[in-house]
Amino acid sequence: MTGVLFYSIVGTVQKQIMSSSSSSSGGIGFTGLLTILFIGLKLTGFITWSWWWVLSPIWISILFVIGLLLASAVFYLISNK
């Protein structure tokens, strides 16, 4: 039963992410803008970071969403004990 609810929550979050990314307001967002800035600075030689740090806005955002999903699942499991 908890697995079904967890997948339902994940599905809902995915739908919200997809609908927000295709909204009519458009725009690239803070993470995308920061990533493009870092890539431009890396390619022009202004920064000498590794590519892991240049692309860090992307993977840090993904880790943040995964952390939120895990925290909400743990909270749900604890509250229904």
Summary of the structure (lengths in Angstrom):
residues: 81
radius of gyration: 17.3
end to end distance: 12.9
largest distance: 55.0
contacts: 168
relative contact order: 0.13
helix: 79%
strand: 0%
